[in-house]
Amino acid sequence: MGEGFALRWVANHEIYIGSREASKAKTAADAYMSTANSVIASEMKGRIDGSDNASLAGLADVLILSIPYDSIQHTCSSMKDH
């Protein structure tokens, strides 16, 4: 889901991909930016970059939490137990 948001919003916004590991976020951001360049390069006003979560938290006006779909069920199931 995060990739989908990034690819749609980069047309008009600066997008930052975060992760606990900056290198993982940077790798994802580079891949997303490559896709964006191949699809909407002529219309793109933003860019996609990545870093660690703590570094990015203060940069954003809006933060979106996007987790893998497989993790959603696990999280929801554990909440029912409380």
N, CA, C and O atoms as a GROMACS GRO file, in nm:
protein
  328
    1MET      N    1   0.082  -0.119   0.000
    1MET     CA    2   0.000   0.000   0.000
    1MET      C    3   0.086   0.125   0.000
    1MET      O    4   0.053   0.224  -0.065
    2GLY      N    5   0.196   0.121   0.073
    2GLY     CA    6   0.283   0.238   0.079
    2GLY      C    7   0.339   0.275  -0.057
    2GLY      O    8   0.349   0.393  -0.091
    3GLU      N    9   0.376   0.175  -0.133
    3GLU     CA   10   0.428   0.202  -0.268
    3GLU      C   11   0.320   0.268  -0.354
    3GLU      O   12   0.349   0.362  -0.428
    4GLY      N   13   0.198   0.220  -0.344
    4GLY     CA   14   0.088   0.278  -0.420
    4GLY      C   15   0.065   0.424  -0.385
    4GLY      O   16   0.046   0.508  -0.473
    5PHE      N   17   0.067   0.455  -0.255
    5PHE     CA   18   0.054   0.595  -0.212
    5PHE      C   19   0.168   0.679  -0.270
    5PHE      O   20   0.145   0.785  -0.328
    6ALA      N   21   0.290   0.630  -0.254
    6ALA     CA   22   0.407   0.706  -0.300
    6ALA      C   23   0.400   0.735  -0.450
    6ALA      O   24   0.426   0.847  -0.493
    7LEU      N   25   0.365   0.634  -0.528
    7LEU     CA   26   0.362   0.652  -0.674
    7LEU      C   27   0.252   0.747  -0.718
    7LEU      O   28   0.266   0.815  -0.820
    8ARG      N   29   0.144   0.752  -0.646
    8ARG     CA   30   0.036   0.845  -0.682
    8ARG      C   31   0.064   0.987  -0.635
    8ARG      O   32   0.035   1.083  -0.706
    9TRP      N   33   0.120   1.001  -0.517
    9TRP     CA   34   0.139   1.134  -0.458
    9TRP      C   35   0.266   1.204  -0.504
    9TRP      O   36   0.275   1.326  -0.491
   10VAL      N   37   0.364   1.130  -0.558
   10VAL     CA   38   0.488   1.194  -0.600
   10VAL      C   39   0.467   1.291  -0.716
   10VAL      O   40   0.552   1.376  -0.742
   11ALA      N   41   0.357   1.279  -0.784
   11ALA     CA   42   0.329   1.372  -0.894
   11ALA      C   43   0.330   1.517  -0.844
   11ALA      O   44   0.368   1.607  -0.918
   12ASN      N   45   0.289   1.538  -0.718
   12ASN     CA   46   0.278   1.675  -0.666
   12ASN      C   47   0.343   1.696  -0.530
   12ASN      O   48   0.338   1.807  -0.477
   13HIS      N   49   0.405   1.593  -0.472
   13HIS     CA   50   0.455   1.605  -0.336
   13HIS      C   51   0.591   1.539  -0.318
   13HIS      O   52   0.628   1.448  -0.393
   14GLU      N   53   0.664   1.586  -0.218
   14GLU     CA   54   0.787   1.520  -0.176
   14GLU      C   55   0.744   1.402  -0.088
   14GLU      O   56   0.667   1.420   0.006
   15ILE      N   57   0.795   1.284  -0.118
   15ILE     CA   58   0.757   1.163  -0.046
   15ILE      C   59   0.881   1.106   0.023
   15ILE      O   60   0.988   1.094  -0.038
   16TYR      N   61   0.867   1.072   0.149
   16TYR     CA   62   0.976   1.012   0.224
   16TYR      C   63   0.933   0.875   0.274
   16TYR      O   64   0.830   0.861   0.341
   17ILE      N   65   1.011   0.775   0.241
   17ILE     CA   66   0.986   0.639   0.283
   17ILE      C   67   1.071   0.613   0.408
   17ILE      O   68   1.192   0.636   0.406
   18GLY      N   69   1.008   0.566   0.513
   18GLY     CA   70   1.081   0.540   0.636
   18GLY      C   71   1.087   0.392   0.670
   18GLY      O   72   1.003   0.313   0.627
   19SER      N   73   1.188   0.357   0.746
   19SER     CA   74   1.205   0.222   0.796
   19SER      C   75   1.294   0.230   0.919
   19SER      O   76   1.358   0.332   0.944
   20ARG      N   77   1.296   0.123   0.997
   20ARG     CA   78   1.390   0.121   1.111
   20ARG      C   79   1.533   0.127   1.061
   20ARG      O   80   1.621   0.179   1.130
   21GLU      N   81   1.556   0.075   0.941
   21GLU     CA   82   1.689   0.075   0.880
   21GLU      C   83   1.689   0.170   0.761
   21GLU      O   84   1.614   0.151   0.665
   22ALA      N   85   1.773   0.273   0.768
   22ALA     CA   86   1.779   0.374   0.661
   22ALA      C   87   1.810   0.310   0.525
   22ALA      O   88   1.755   0.352   0.424
   23SER      N   89   1.898   0.211   0.522
   23SER     CA   90   1.936   0.149   0.395
   23SER      C   91   1.817   0.078   0.330
   23SER      O   92   1.803   0.080   0.208
   24LYS      N   93   1.733   0.016   0.411
   24LYS     CA   94   1.614  -0.051   0.359
   24LYS      C   95   1.516   0.052   0.299
   24LYS      O   96   1.459   0.029   0.193
   25ALA      N   97   1.499   0.163   0.368
   25ALA     CA   98   1.410   0.269   0.318
   25ALA      C   99   1.464   0.330   0.190
   25ALA      O  100   1.388   0.358   0.097
   26LYS      N  101   1.594   0.352   0.186
   26LYS     CA  102   1.656   0.411   0.067
   26LYS      C  103   1.642   0.318  -0.053
   26LYS      O  104   1.614   0.364  -0.164
   27THR      N  105   1.660   0.189  -0.033
   27THR     CA  106   1.645   0.093  -0.141
   27THR      C  107   1.502   0.094  -0.196
   27THR      O  108   1.481   0.095  -0.317
   28ALA      N  109   1.404   0.095  -0.105
   28ALA     CA  110   1.264   0.100  -0.148
   28ALA      C  111   1.235   0.231  -0.220
   28ALA      O  112   1.169   0.232  -0.325
   29ALA      N  113   1.282   0.342  -0.165
   29ALA     CA  114   1.258   0.473  -0.227
   29ALA      C  115   1.318   0.480  -0.367
   29ALA      O  116   1.255   0.532  -0.459
   30ASP      N  117   1.438   0.428  -0.384
   30ASP     CA  118   1.502   0.427  -0.516
   30ASP      C  119   1.420   0.346  -0.616
   30ASP      O  120   1.403   0.386  -0.731
   31ALA      N  121   1.369   0.231  -0.573
   31ALA     CA  122   1.288   0.147  -0.661
   31ALA      C  123   1.158   0.219  -0.698
   31ALA      O  124   1.116   0.216  -0.814
   32TYR      N  125   1.094   0.282  -0.601
   32TYR     CA  126   0.969   0.354  -0.627
   32TYR      C  127   0.995   0.472  -0.722
   32TYR      O  128   0.916   0.497  -0.814
   33MET      N  129   1.106   0.542  -0.699
   33MET     CA  130   1.138   0.657  -0.784
   33MET      C  131   1.166   0.613  -0.927
   33MET      O  132   1.129   0.682  -1.021
   34SER      N  133   1.230   0.499  -0.943
   34SER     CA  134   1.255   0.445  -1.076
   34SER      C  135   1.124   0.416  -1.148
   34SER      O  136   1.108   0.448  -1.266
   35THR      N  137   1.029   0.357  -1.076
   35THR     CA  138   0.898   0.330  -1.135
   35THR      C  139   0.828   0.460  -1.171
   35THR      O  140   0.773   0.474  -1.280
   36ALA      N  141   0.831   0.556  -1.079
   36ALA     CA  142   0.766   0.685  -1.105
   36ALA      C  143   0.827   0.754  -1.228
   36ALA      O  144   0.755   0.809  -1.310
   37ASN      N  145   0.959   0.750  -1.239
   37ASN     CA  146   1.026   0.811  -1.354
   37ASN      C  147   0.985   0.747  -1.486
   37ASN      O  148   0.976   0.815  -1.588
   38SER      N  149   0.959   0.617  -1.483
   38SER     CA  150   0.922   0.549  -1.607
   38SER      C  151   0.776   0.569  -1.644
   38SER      O  152   0.737   0.549  -1.759
   39VAL      N  153   0.694   0.610  -1.546
   39VAL     CA  154   0.550   0.623  -1.572
   39VAL      C  155   0.505   0.768  -1.584
   39VAL      O  156   0.429   0.802  -1.675
   40ILE      N  157   0.550   0.855  -1.493
   40ILE     CA  158   0.497   0.992  -1.491
   40ILE      C  159   0.604   1.100  -1.491
   40ILE      O  160   0.578   1.212  -1.447
   41ALA      N  161   0.722   1.070  -1.538
   41ALA     CA  162   0.835   1.163  -1.528
   41ALA      C  163   0.803   1.304  -1.576
   41ALA      O  164   0.841   1.401  -1.511
   42SER      N  165   0.735   1.316  -1.686
   42SER     CA  166   0.708   1.450  -1.742
   42SER      C  167   0.610   1.530  -1.657
   42SER      O  168   0.608   1.653  -1.666
   43GLU      N  169   0.530   1.464  -1.576
   43GLU     CA  170   0.430   1.531  -1.493
   43GLU      C  171   0.471   1.541  -1.347
   43GLU      O  172   0.399   1.599  -1.266
   44MET      N  173   0.584   1.485  -1.311
   44MET     CA  174   0.623   1.471  -1.171
   44MET      C  175   0.686   1.600  -1.118
   44MET      O  176   0.782   1.652  -1.174
   45LYS      N  177   0.629   1.650  -1.007
   45LYS     CA  178   0.681   1.769  -0.940
   45LYS      C  179   0.756   1.733  -0.813
   45LYS      O  180   0.833   1.814  -0.761
   46GLY      N  181   0.735   1.612  -0.762
   46GLY     CA  182   0.797   1.570  -0.637
   46GLY      C  183   0.909   1.472  -0.660
   46GLY      O  184   0.956   1.451  -0.772
   47ARG      N  185   0.952   1.411  -0.549
   47ARG     CA  186   1.054   1.307  -0.554
   47ARG      C  187   1.028   1.212  -0.438
   47ARG      O  188   0.952   1.243  -0.346
   48ILE      N  189   1.092   1.096  -0.443
   48ILE     CA  190   1.079   0.996  -0.337
   48ILE      C  191   1.218   0.969  -0.282
   48ILE      O  192   1.310   0.938  -0.356
   49ASP      N  193   1.231   0.981  -0.151
   49ASP     CA  194   1.359   0.955  -0.085
   49ASP      C  195   1.331   0.871   0.039
   49ASP      O  196   1.216   0.861   0.082
   50GLY      N  197   1.433   0.811   0.096
   50GLY     CA  198   1.414   0.725   0.212
   50GLY      C  199   1.521   0.743   0.317
   50GLY      O  200   1.635   0.778   0.287
   51SER      N  201   1.482   0.718   0.442
   51SER     CA  202   1.575   0.724   0.554
   51SER      C  203   1.512   0.651   0.672
   51SER      O  204   1.407   0.589   0.659
   52ASP      N  205   1.578   0.658   0.787
   52ASP     CA  206   1.522   0.593   0.906
   52ASP      C  207   1.404   0.672   0.961
   52ASP      O  208   1.394   0.794   0.942
   53ASN      N  209   1.314   0.603   1.028
   53ASN     CA  210   1.191   0.663   1.078
   53ASN      C  211   1.216   0.785   1.166
   53ASN      O  212   1.150   0.888   1.149
   54ALA      N  213   1.310   0.776   1.258
   54ALA     CA  214   1.336   0.887   1.351
   54ALA      C  215   1.380   1.013   1.277
   54ALA      O  216   1.339   1.123   1.314
   55SER      N  217   1.462   0.998   1.176
   55SER     CA  218   1.509   1.114   1.100
   55SER      C  219   1.397   1.180   1.021
   55SER      O  220   1.397   1.302   1.004
   56LEU      N  221   1.303   1.102   0.973
   56LEU     CA  222   1.197   1.154   0.888
   56LEU      C  223   1.078   1.211   0.965
   56LEU      O  224   1.005   1.294   0.911
   57ALA      N  225   1.058   1.168   1.086
   57ALA     CA  226   0.939   1.207   1.162
   57ALA      C  227   0.922   1.358   1.172
   57ALA      O  228   0.810   1.408   1.165
   58GLY      N  229   1.028   1.431   1.187
   58GLY     CA  230   1.019   1.576   1.198
   58GLY      C  231   1.006   1.649   1.067
   58GLY      O  232   0.978   1.769   1.067
   59LEU      N  233   1.026   1.583   0.955
   59LEU     CA  234   1.020   1.648   0.824
   59LEU      C  235   0.880   1.658   0.765
   59LEU      O  236   0.853   1.744   0.682
   60ALA      N  237   0.793   1.569   0.808
   60ALA     CA  238   0.665   1.552   0.738
   60ALA      C  239   0.553   1.635   0.799
   60ALA      O  240   0.547   1.656   0.920
   61ASP      N  241   0.465   1.683   0.711
   61ASP     CA  242   0.342   1.746   0.755
   61ASP      C  243   0.237   1.639   0.785
   61ASP      O  244   0.151   1.657   0.871
   62VAL      N  245   0.246   1.528   0.713
   62VAL     CA  246   0.153   1.417   0.728
   62VAL      C  247   0.234   1.288   0.731
   62VAL      O  248   0.325   1.269   0.651
   63LEU      N  249   0.200   1.199   0.823
   63LEU     CA  250   0.265   1.068   0.830
   63LEU      C  251   0.160   0.961   0.803
   63LEU      O  252   0.050   0.964   0.859
   64ILE      N  253   0.194   0.867   0.717
   64ILE     CA  254   0.106   0.755   0.685
   64ILE      C  255   0.176   0.628   0.731
   64ILE      O  256   0.290   0.602   0.694
   65LEU      N  257   0.107   0.549   0.811
   65LEU     CA  258   0.162   0.420   0.852
   65LEU      C  259   0.108   0.314   0.757
   65LEU      O  260  -0.013   0.292   0.748
   66SER      N  261   0.198   0.250   0.688
   66SER     CA  262   0.161   0.145   0.594
   66SER      C  263   0.242   0.022   0.630
   66SER      O  264   0.366   0.025   0.626
   67ILE      N  265   0.174  -0.085   0.664
   67ILE     CA  266   0.241  -0.209   0.701
   67ILE      C  267   0.200  -0.319   0.604
   67ILE      O  268   0.095  -0.310   0.540
   68PRO      N  269   0.282  -0.423   0.591
   68PRO     CA  270   0.247  -0.533   0.500
   68PRO      C  271   0.112  -0.595   0.535
   68PRO      O  272   0.078  -0.609   0.653
   69TYR      N  273   0.037  -0.630   0.435
   69TYR     CA  274  -0.096  -0.687   0.453
   69TYR      C  275  -0.094  -0.807   0.548
   69TYR      O  276  -0.182  -0.822   0.632
   70ASP      N  277   0.006  -0.892   0.533
   70ASP     CA  278   0.016  -1.010   0.619
   70ASP      C  279   0.024  -0.974   0.767
   70ASP      O  280  -0.018  -1.052   0.852
   71SER      N  281   0.078  -0.859   0.798
   71SER     CA  282   0.092  -0.816   0.937
   71SER      C  283  -0.038  -0.760   0.993
   71SER      O  284  -0.055  -0.756   1.115
   72ILE      N  285  -0.128  -0.716   0.909
   72ILE     CA  286  -0.253  -0.656   0.955
   72ILE      C  287  -0.337  -0.758   1.030
   72ILE      O  288  -0.388  -0.728   1.139
   73GLN      N  289  -0.354  -0.876   0.975
   73GLN     CA  290  -0.435  -0.978   1.041
   73GLN      C  291  -0.377  -1.014   1.176
   73GLN      O  292  -0.451  -1.026   1.274
   74HIS      N  293  -0.248  -1.031   1.183
   74HIS     CA  294  -0.181  -1.065   1.308
   74HIS      C  295  -0.206  -0.956   1.413
   74HIS      O  296  -0.235  -0.986   1.529
   75THR      N  297  -0.194  -0.831   1.373
   75THR     CA  298  -0.214  -0.719   1.466
   75THR      C  299  -0.358  -0.713   1.512
   75THR      O  300  -0.383  -0.695   1.631
   76CYS      N  301  -0.452  -0.729   1.421
   76CYS     CA  302  -0.593  -0.723   1.459
   76CYS      C  303  -0.631  -0.840   1.550
   76CYS      O  304  -0.708  -0.823   1.644
   77SER      N  305  -0.578  -0.956   1.521
   77SER     CA  306  -0.610  -1.074   1.605
   77SER      C  307  -0.559  -1.056   1.746
   77SER      O  308  -0.628  -1.092   1.841
   78SER      N  309  -0.440  -1.001   1.762
   78SER     CA  310  -0.384  -0.985   1.896
   78SER      C  311  -0.458  -0.877   1.974
   78SER      O  312  -0.457  -0.880   2.097
   79MET      N  313  -0.520  -0.783   1.906
   79MET     CA  314  -0.596  -0.679   1.975
   79MET      C  315  -0.726  -0.735   2.033
   79MET      O  316  -0.776  -0.683   2.133
   80LYS      N  317  -0.780  -0.839   1.974
   80LYS     CA  318  -0.904  -0.898   2.024
   80LYS      C  319  -0.883  -0.964   2.160
   80LYS      O  320  -0.976  -0.980   2.238
   81ASP      N  321  -0.760  -1.003   2.186
   81ASP     CA  322  -0.729  -1.071   2.312
   81ASP      C  323  -0.721  -0.974   2.429
   81ASP      O  324  -0.714  -1.018   2.544
   82HIS      N  325  -0.723  -0.844   2.404
   82HIS     CA  326  -0.706  -0.747   2.512
   82HIS      C  327  -0.836  -0.680   2.547
   82HIS      O  328  -0.840  -0.595   2.636
   0.00000   0.00000   0.00000
